[in-house]
């Protein structure tokens, strides 16, 4: 190693050396005007994702595109958002002005508990098409992190936060209109009326023409592990396919980065040949359920995927959707149809249409959130529709944006300087006993869990 390279490494380490002395201050409370990064971010990410991810897989998961780093950090680390709110709620109880979200706002949020999607953000919405002739639906398309009896307005806070940091296109979006649109839908019993030309055009499409084939660079299933998983998937499926799928209809998507957050979790895509055309179903290896961290510090023994996921999937999509959990090789896989038209921000160049699309996403989120929500009184509606309440939400969003930006930048610096890997390995060793149960082995059924009725 040359003198120049040695100097550069020493300089890089000195730049982050002060952070070493603050890593255990993550439990410290924030306050507006004095918000700091989550200095225990590595410790927390290990707690969320290891196992099943090892430190290499975790570092890969957290290596994010610089231009959209904050947005990708928030959408990739769902558990981090909910866990930070759990800690922030504790801070709000200590003294006034010591939290990102004020105590009185948390109290209001707790009055409105229902179905939380968990991972609400732009680009996580799509028009879903079905092989049985059912009408297409528009809604959030990722039920992995859903929860029941959850403060649904925290879903809104996440959605608005993600919208504001999603890129230059969304910086000037009118968030007051988004919040108002959401709250009006939440307080109504009527079916949502979508307005954007983009969403309406997708809803009018012929479902048989949505997907024609696998991508040209697809990695087809091969080897004993893929073949065993494929057989388990086909055996569990109730989809009528003629002919029955073969390995030529199976793609291994494990190394694909659909959102930058897969981190090496196993996932497969299988093509079924239905009367309406090809139906693509994804089998996605389970990770931790992010929204559960709002009420629990640990994932151990708190995984109800076999009951929770099908209900969440049908609430967000349709009662006829393929929404099962399949176990293969000790790993639990969520199933979800991928015959969909996702709404991508990069395709929306007209600011007016972008606003309308995001308004429709707010409507779709509120429609999902109000399932399981107790009947609202006139007093409830009056509270939710007050401008002051909307302004309180906007203020909380601003604080959470700052926390997210600081923490995502810190994570990137730790990865770049090699400290992320070192701290991850040390944390894994320290918590080996506590994390002896793999997520994929802890899929349990809680008999006392009260589930929501599926969407009609």
C-alpha positions as CSV (number, residue, x, y, z in Angstrom):
1,X,0.0,0.0,0.0
2,X,1.4,3.4,-1.1
3,X,1.8,6.4,1.2
4,X,-0.9,8.2,-0.7
5,X,-3.4,5.4,-0.3
6,X,-2.6,5.0,3.4
7,X,-3.1,8.8,3.9
8,X,-6.5,8.6,2.2
9,X,-7.7,5.7,4.4
10,X,-6.5,7.4,7.6
11,X,-8.2,10.7,6.5
12,X,-11.5,8.8,5.7
13,X,-11.4,7.1,9.1
14,X,-10.7,10.4,10.9
15,X,-13.7,12.0,9.2
16,X,-16.1,9.5,10.8
17,X,-14.2,8.9,14.0
18,X,-16.5,11.3,16.0
19,X,-19.4,9.1,15.1
20,X,-18.0,6.2,17.0
21,X,-18.6,8.0,20.3
22,X,-22.2,8.7,19.5
23,X,-23.5,5.4,18.2
24,X,-25.4,4.6,21.4
25,X,-27.3,7.9,21.4
26,X,-29.9,6.6,18.9
27,X,-32.3,6.4,21.8
28,X,-31.8,10.1,22.5
29,X,-34.8,12.2,21.7
30,X,-35.1,14.6,18.8
31,X,-36.8,17.9,18.8
32,X,-37.8,20.4,16.0
33,X,-34.6,22.4,15.3
34,X,-32.4,19.8,16.9
35,X,-32.8,16.6,14.9
36,X,-29.9,14.2,14.5
37,X,-29.2,11.1,12.5
38,X,-29.9,7.6,14.0
39,X,-26.4,6.9,15.1
40,X,-27.3,3.3,16.0
41,X,-28.5,2.7,12.5
42,X,-26.3,-0.3,11.9
43,X,-27.4,-1.9,15.2
44,X,-31.0,-1.3,14.3
45,X,-30.7,-2.7,10.8
46,X,-29.1,-5.8,12.2
47,X,-32.0,-6.1,14.6
48,X,-34.5,-5.9,11.7
49,X,-32.9,-8.0,9.0
50,X,-30.2,-10.4,10.4
51,X,-31.2,-13.2,10.0
52,X,-32.1,-13.9,7.3
53,X,-29.6,-11.5,5.8
54,X,-25.9,-11.7,6.6
55,X,-23.7,-8.6,6.8
56,X,-22.7,-8.8,3.2
57,X,-26.4,-9.0,2.1
58,X,-27.3,-6.2,4.5
59,X,-24.6,-3.9,3.1
60,X,-25.8,-4.7,-0.4
61,X,-29.3,-3.9,0.6
62,X,-28.2,-0.5,2.0
63,X,-26.0,0.5,-1.0
64,X,-28.4,3.0,-2.6
65,X,-28.4,5.3,-5.6
66,X,-27.0,8.7,-4.4
67,X,-29.6,10.8,-6.3
68,X,-32.5,9.2,-4.5
69,X,-30.7,8.0,-1.4
70,X,-33.2,9.3,1.2
71,X,-36.2,8.0,-0.7
72,X,-34.7,4.6,-1.3
73,X,-33.6,4.4,2.4
74,X,-37.1,5.0,3.6
75,X,-38.8,2.6,1.1
76,X,-36.1,-0.1,1.6
77,X,-36.1,0.1,5.4
78,X,-39.8,-0.1,6.3
79,X,-39.0,-1.4,9.8
80,X,-36.8,1.6,10.5
81,X,-39.6,4.1,10.0
82,X,-42.0,2.3,12.3
83,X,-39.3,1.6,14.9
84,X,-38.3,5.2,15.0
85,X,-41.9,6.2,15.6
86,X,-42.1,3.8,18.5
87,X,-39.0,5.4,20.0
88,X,-40.3,8.9,19.2
89,X,-43.6,8.2,20.9
90,X,-41.6,7.4,24.1
91,X,-39.8,10.7,23.8
92,X,-43.1,12.6,23.3
93,X,-44.2,11.3,26.7
94,X,-41.1,12.8,28.5
95,X,-41.6,16.5,27.8
96,X,-43.1,18.9,25.4
97,X,-41.0,19.6,22.3
98,X,-38.8,16.5,22.7
99,X,-40.1,14.5,19.7
100,X,-40.6,14.5,15.9
101,X,-44.3,14.1,16.4
102,X,-46.0,15.9,19.3
103,X,-47.7,13.9,22.1
104,X,-51.1,15.3,21.3
105,X,-50.8,14.3,17.6
106,X,-49.9,10.7,18.6
107,X,-53.0,10.7,20.9
108,X,-55.1,11.8,17.9
109,X,-53.5,9.1,15.7
110,X,-54.3,6.5,18.3
111,X,-58.0,7.3,18.0
112,X,-58.1,6.1,14.4
113,X,-56.8,2.5,14.2
114,X,-57.5,0.2,11.2
115,X,-55.6,-1.5,8.4
116,X,-52.1,-0.1,7.7
117,X,-50.4,-0.9,4.5
118,X,-47.1,-0.4,6.2
119,X,-45.0,0.5,3.1
120,X,-46.9,3.4,1.5
121,X,-44.9,5.4,-0.9
122,X,-45.1,6.6,-4.6
123,X,-44.3,3.8,-7.0
124,X,-45.9,1.2,-4.6
125,X,-49.2,1.6,-6.3
126,X,-50.5,-0.3,-9.4
127,X,-53.5,-1.4,-11.4
128,X,-54.0,-5.1,-10.8
129,X,-55.5,-7.4,-13.4
130,X,-57.1,-10.8,-12.7
131,X,-57.4,-14.0,-14.7
132,X,-60.9,-14.8,-13.7
133,X,-62.6,-11.9,-15.3
134,X,-62.8,-9.7,-12.2
135,X,-62.6,-6.0,-12.8
136,X,-59.1,-4.4,-12.5
137,X,-58.4,-2.6,-9.2
138,X,-56.0,0.3,-8.3
139,X,-54.3,0.3,-5.0
140,X,-51.1,-0.2,-3.1
141,X,-49.5,-3.4,-4.4
142,X,-47.1,-4.5,-1.6
143,X,-48.9,-6.0,1.4
144,X,-45.7,-7.5,3.0
145,X,-45.7,-4.9,5.8
146,X,-49.4,-4.6,6.6
147,X,-50.8,-4.4,10.1
148,X,-54.2,-4.4,11.8
149,X,-55.4,-2.1,14.6
150,X,-52.7,0.3,13.5
151,X,-52.9,4.1,13.6
152,X,-53.7,4.6,9.9
153,X,-52.7,8.2,9.8
154,X,-49.1,7.1,10.3
155,X,-49.5,5.4,6.9
156,X,-50.4,8.8,5.5
157,X,-47.4,10.4,7.2
158,X,-45.1,7.8,5.6
159,X,-46.7,8.4,2.2
160,X,-46.3,12.2,2.3
161,X,-42.8,11.9,3.6
162,X,-41.8,9.5,0.8
163,X,-43.5,11.8,-1.8
164,X,-41.5,14.8,-0.7
165,X,-38.1,13.1,-1.0
166,X,-38.9,11.0,-4.1
167,X,-37.0,13.3,-6.4
168,X,-37.1,16.7,-8.1
169,X,-40.4,15.9,-9.7
170,X,-42.2,15.6,-6.5
171,X,-40.5,18.5,-4.5
172,X,-43.2,21.0,-5.7
173,X,-46.2,18.6,-5.3
174,X,-49.0,20.2,-3.2
175,X,-48.9,18.1,-0.1
176,X,-51.8,20.0,1.5
177,X,-54.0,18.7,-1.4
178,X,-52.7,15.2,-0.9
179,X,-53.5,15.3,2.8
180,X,-56.9,16.8,2.2
181,X,-57.7,14.2,-0.5
182,X,-56.7,11.4,1.8
183,X,-58.7,12.7,4.7
184,X,-61.8,13.3,2.7
185,X,-61.6,9.7,1.4
186,X,-60.9,8.3,4.8
187,X,-64.0,10.0,6.3
188,X,-66.3,8.9,3.4
189,X,-68.0,5.5,2.8
190,X,-68.1,6.0,-0.9
191,X,-66.0,4.2,-3.4
192,X,-63.0,6.3,-4.5
193,X,-63.4,8.2,-7.8
194,X,-60.0,8.3,-9.5
195,X,-59.3,11.3,-11.7
196,X,-55.9,11.0,-13.3
197,X,-55.7,10.1,-17.0
198,X,-52.9,7.7,-16.2
199,X,-54.8,5.6,-13.7
200,X,-58.0,5.6,-15.7
201,X,-56.2,4.5,-18.9
202,X,-54.6,1.6,-17.0
203,X,-58.0,0.5,-15.6
204,X,-59.4,0.4,-19.1
205,X,-56.7,-2.0,-20.4
206,X,-57.3,-5.6,-21.5
207,X,-55.7,-7.7,-18.8
208,X,-54.6,-10.3,-21.3
209,X,-52.3,-7.7,-23.0
210,X,-50.5,-6.4,-19.9
211,X,-47.7,-8.9,-19.8
212,X,-46.5,-10.8,-22.9
213,X,-43.4,-12.6,-21.7
214,X,-40.4,-12.6,-19.3
215,X,-37.7,-9.9,-19.8
216,X,-35.0,-10.8,-22.3
217,X,-32.3,-10.9,-19.5
218,X,-34.4,-13.2,-17.3
219,X,-32.6,-15.8,-15.2
220,X,-34.5,-19.0,-15.8
221,X,-34.9,-21.5,-12.9
222,X,-32.2,-24.2,-12.9
223,X,-30.7,-26.6,-10.4
224,X,-32.1,-28.7,-7.6
225,X,-33.0,-25.8,-5.3
226,X,-34.9,-24.0,-8.0
227,X,-36.7,-27.1,-9.1
228,X,-37.7,-28.1,-5.6
229,X,-39.1,-24.6,-4.9
230,X,-40.9,-24.6,-8.3
231,X,-42.6,-27.9,-7.5
232,X,-43.8,-26.6,-4.1
233,X,-45.2,-23.5,-5.7
234,X,-47.1,-25.3,-8.5
235,X,-48.5,-27.9,-5.9
236,X,-49.9,-25.1,-3.7
237,X,-51.4,-23.0,-6.5
238,X,-55.1,-23.1,-7.3
239,X,-54.7,-21.3,-10.7
240,X,-56.1,-23.2,-13.7
241,X,-53.3,-23.4,-16.2
242,X,-53.2,-25.2,-19.6
243,X,-50.6,-26.4,-20.1
244,X,-49.3,-26.8,-16.6
245,X,-46.2,-24.6,-16.1
246,X,-42.7,-26.2,-16.5
247,X,-39.3,-24.9,-15.5
248,X,-39.4,-22.9,-18.8
249,X,-42.1,-20.9,-17.1
250,X,-40.0,-20.1,-14.0
251,X,-37.6,-17.3,-13.5
252,X,-35.3,-16.8,-10.5
253,X,-35.5,-13.1,-9.5
254,X,-33.3,-13.3,-6.4
255,X,-30.6,-11.0,-7.8
256,X,-33.0,-8.6,-9.4
257,X,-33.4,-5.2,-7.6
258,X,-37.0,-4.3,-8.2
259,X,-36.9,-1.6,-5.5
260,X,-33.3,-1.6,-4.3
261,X,-34.4,-3.4,-1.2
262,X,-34.5,-7.1,-1.9
263,X,-31.0,-7.6,-0.5
264,X,-30.6,-11.2,-1.8
265,X,-33.9,-12.5,-0.5
266,X,-35.1,-15.4,-2.7
267,X,-38.0,-14.6,-5.1
268,X,-39.3,-16.4,-8.1
269,X,-41.7,-15.5,-11.0
270,X,-43.9,-18.2,-12.6
271,X,-46.0,-17.9,-15.7
272,X,-49.4,-19.6,-15.7
273,X,-51.3,-20.1,-19.0
274,X,-54.9,-19.1,-18.3
275,X,-57.9,-18.5,-20.6
276,X,-57.4,-14.8,-20.4
277,X,-53.7,-15.0,-21.3
278,X,-50.5,-15.4,-19.3
279,X,-50.8,-14.7,-15.6
280,X,-47.5,-14.0,-13.8
281,X,-47.3,-14.8,-10.1
282,X,-44.3,-13.9,-7.9
283,X,-43.2,-16.0,-4.9
284,X,-41.3,-13.6,-2.6
285,X,-39.2,-14.8,0.3
286,X,-40.3,-13.2,3.6
287,X,-38.4,-10.6,5.5
288,X,-39.3,-8.9,8.7
289,X,-42.7,-7.2,8.9
290,X,-41.9,-3.5,9.2
291,X,-45.1,-2.1,10.8
292,X,-44.9,-4.6,13.7
293,X,-42.0,-2.5,15.1
294,X,-44.5,0.2,16.1
295,X,-45.5,-1.9,19.0
296,X,-42.6,-4.4,19.4
297,X,-38.8,-3.9,19.6
298,X,-38.1,-7.4,18.3
299,X,-39.3,-9.5,15.5
300,X,-38.8,-12.8,17.4
301,X,-42.0,-14.7,17.9
302,X,-44.0,-11.9,16.3
303,X,-44.5,-13.2,12.8
304,X,-48.1,-14.1,11.8
305,X,-47.5,-14.3,8.0
306,X,-49.8,-17.3,7.3
307,X,-52.8,-15.4,8.7
308,X,-51.8,-11.8,8.2
309,X,-50.5,-11.8,4.6
310,X,-53.6,-13.3,2.8
311,X,-55.9,-10.9,4.6
312,X,-53.7,-7.9,3.8
313,X,-53.2,-9.0,0.2
314,X,-57.0,-9.3,-0.4
315,X,-57.7,-6.1,1.4
316,X,-55.3,-4.2,-1.0
317,X,-56.3,-6.1,-4.1
318,X,-59.3,-8.3,-4.5
319,X,-61.0,-11.3,-2.8
320,X,-60.1,-13.3,-5.9
321,X,-56.4,-12.5,-5.9
322,X,-53.7,-15.2,-5.4
323,X,-52.7,-14.4,-1.9
324,X,-51.2,-17.5,-0.1
325,X,-48.0,-18.2,1.9
326,X,-46.0,-21.2,0.6
327,X,-43.2,-22.9,2.5
328,X,-40.3,-24.4,0.5
329,X,-36.9,-25.5,1.8
330,X,-37.6,-23.9,5.2
331,X,-38.4,-20.5,3.7
332,X,-41.8,-18.9,3.6
333,X,-42.8,-17.2,0.4
334,X,-45.6,-14.7,-0.1
335,X,-47.4,-15.0,-3.4
336,X,-48.7,-12.1,-5.4
337,X,-49.9,-11.6,-9.0
338,X,-47.6,-9.5,-11.1
339,X,-50.1,-8.8,-13.9
340,X,-50.1,-5.2,-13.1
341,X,-49.4,-1.7,-14.4
342,X,-47.3,0.0,-11.8
343,X,-47.3,3.8,-11.8
344,X,-43.7,5.0,-12.1
345,X,-42.7,8.6,-11.4
346,X,-40.3,8.7,-14.3
347,X,-43.2,8.3,-16.7
348,X,-45.0,11.4,-15.4
349,X,-43.5,14.6,-16.9
350,X,-46.5,16.8,-16.7
351,X,-46.7,18.4,-13.1
352,X,-50.5,18.6,-13.3
353,X,-50.9,14.9,-14.1
354,X,-48.3,14.0,-11.5
355,X,-50.4,15.8,-8.9
356,X,-53.5,14.0,-10.0
357,X,-51.8,10.6,-9.9
358,X,-50.5,11.2,-6.4
359,X,-54.0,12.3,-5.4
360,X,-55.4,9.0,-6.7
361,X,-52.7,7.2,-4.7
362,X,-53.8,9.1,-1.6
363,X,-57.4,8.0,-2.3
364,X,-56.3,4.3,-2.8
365,X,-54.4,4.4,0.5
366,X,-57.3,5.9,2.4
367,X,-59.6,3.3,1.0
368,X,-57.4,0.5,2.2
369,X,-56.8,2.2,5.6
370,X,-60.5,2.6,6.4
371,X,-61.1,-1.1,6.3
372,X,-61.3,-2.2,10.0
373,X,-61.6,1.5,11.1
374,X,-64.4,1.9,13.6
375,X,-67.4,4.0,12.5
376,X,-66.5,7.6,12.5
377,X,-68.7,10.1,14.4
378,X,-69.5,13.6,13.2
379,X,-67.0,14.9,15.7
380,X,-64.3,12.6,14.3
381,X,-64.9,13.9,10.8
382,X,-64.8,17.5,12.0
383,X,-61.5,16.9,13.7
384,X,-59.9,15.2,10.7
385,X,-61.0,17.8,8.2
386,X,-59.7,20.8,10.1
387,X,-56.9,22.8,8.4
388,X,-55.0,22.9,11.7
389,X,-54.9,19.1,11.8
390,X,-53.6,19.0,8.3
391,X,-50.9,21.6,9.2
392,X,-49.9,19.4,12.2
393,X,-49.3,16.5,9.9
394,X,-47.3,18.6,7.5
395,X,-45.0,19.8,10.4
396,X,-44.4,16.2,11.6
397,X,-43.6,15.2,8.0
398,X,-41.0,17.9,7.8
399,X,-39.3,16.5,10.9
400,X,-39.3,12.9,9.7
401,X,-37.9,14.0,6.4
402,X,-34.9,15.6,8.1
403,X,-34.4,12.5,10.3
404,X,-34.5,10.3,7.2
405,X,-32.1,12.4,5.2
406,X,-29.5,12.6,8.0
407,X,-29.7,8.8,8.7
408,X,-29.5,7.8,5.0
409,X,-26.4,10.0,4.5
410,X,-24.8,8.5,7.6
411,X,-25.4,5.0,6.4
412,X,-23.8,5.8,3.1
413,X,-20.7,7.2,4.8
414,X,-20.4,4.1,7.0
415,X,-20.6,1.8,4.0
416,X,-18.1,3.9,2.0
417,X,-15.5,3.9,4.9
418,X,-15.9,0.2,5.8
419,X,-17.3,0.9,9.2
420,X,-20.7,-0.5,8.3
421,X,-19.3,-4.0,7.8
422,X,-17.2,-3.9,11.0
423,X,-20.1,-2.8,13.1
424,X,-22.5,-5.2,11.5
425,X,-20.2,-8.2,12.3
426,X,-19.7,-7.0,15.8
427,X,-23.5,-6.6,16.4
428,X,-24.3,-10.0,14.9
429,X,-21.9,-11.7,17.2
430,X,-23.3,-9.8,20.2
431,X,-26.9,-10.7,19.4
432,X,-26.4,-14.3,18.1
433,X,-28.3,-15.8,21.0
434,X,-31.1,-13.3,20.7
435,X,-31.5,-13.9,17.0
436,X,-31.2,-17.7,17.0
437,X,-34.6,-18.1,15.3
438,X,-34.6,-17.4,11.6
439,X,-37.5,-15.3,10.3
440,X,-38.4,-18.1,7.8
441,X,-38.6,-20.6,10.6
442,X,-40.8,-18.4,12.8
443,X,-43.9,-18.2,10.7
444,X,-46.5,-18.9,13.4
445,X,-50.2,-18.8,13.7
446,X,-51.7,-16.6,16.5
447,X,-55.0,-18.2,17.3
448,X,-56.1,-15.2,19.3
449,X,-55.5,-12.8,16.4
450,X,-58.6,-11.0,15.3
451,X,-58.4,-10.6,11.5
452,X,-60.1,-8.1,9.3
453,X,-62.8,-9.2,6.9
454,X,-61.4,-9.4,3.4
455,X,-62.3,-6.5,1.0
456,X,-65.5,-7.0,-0.9
